[in-house]
Amino acid sequence: AAPDEAAQADAEDEQPTGWVEQITPGRFTGQTVIVTGAASGIGRAVASRVAREGGRVVAADISEEKLGELAATLTDLPAGAEVVPVAGDISDQADVERMVLAAGDRVDALANVAGIMDDMSAIHEVTDTLWERVLRVNLEGTMRLTRAVVPSMLTAKEGRIVNVASEAGLRGSAAGVAYTASKHAVVGLTKSNAVMYAKHGIRTNAVAPGGVATGIPVPGQAEFGAPVLRPHQINILSLATAEELAASITFLLSKDSVNLNGAIIASDGGWSAV
Ligand code: NAD
């Protein structure tokens, strides 16, 4: 590597944020939380944190193998905590019904984290196949899970839903037209839910991550500028960690976010403030 790259790699190795997870014991005790995309990256970190804070987690993901790995790592959980893996596709209605069935009578909170990237196509390049695939997972999957959990929340007169949008849901992005449109739509879905269910005690908020080091395949990573220093980030690290995103998301999933509804929280170290 060129000297600059080597120095940057060293700096990153030596430069943890200094932040450590502030586990709140019992924050989710007695609650059932569905987390999609729970086998990898941000969803995995959310599932892990909710379980370690006492919750019963329905861990939903299309990757059965990686879900097994998650359950195997989460041993020694507090009393009442549990991880129930459910393999399935969030864009498939029958699979979504199985996920919600696994939750039992009541769903206290839902984290719609699962999502896919696109191949960075601009609109004159986008194929029907790519457009439909990205919209089906990122938008329709979020709609299907939400539609399936709302009845139990209406009965309980309480519930929290957290959607994962993106920096690309807040402004134009080179991430691709399908991805950018899907994440803007997730923002719209979030605000619509917030308004429509406010009087029923159901709060819906979204987190818009900036760059996060996860397993999400990013086509043409070099074009995005793989790990770069962003001086405006508070922690001046290049990419956030999945655990840092989970800290934002679990706050919104918890009852402590009581006064937030329809909020789109940029969890990006300040990127979108510039
Ligand atoms: P990831 O690839 O590590 O995790 C995504 C998970 O979703 C995977 O386990 C995958 O198997 C699962 N999944 C994909 N399609 C599915 C489907 N149809 N049904 C069920 N599960 C499915 O990615 P990540 O970075 O943790 O991404 C999580 C969310 O964060 C996504 O919505 C993504 O768009 C968003 N996001 C990520 C970044 C980033 O830089 N990583 C930035 C902004 C937004």
Residues whose N, C-alpha, C, O or C-beta is under 5 A from the ligand:
A	BS01	NAD	G37 A39 S40 G41 I42 G43 A60 D61 I62 S63 G88 D89 I90 S91 V113 A114 G115 I116 V137 V164 A165 S166 E167 P209 G210 G211 V212 T214 G215 I216 P217
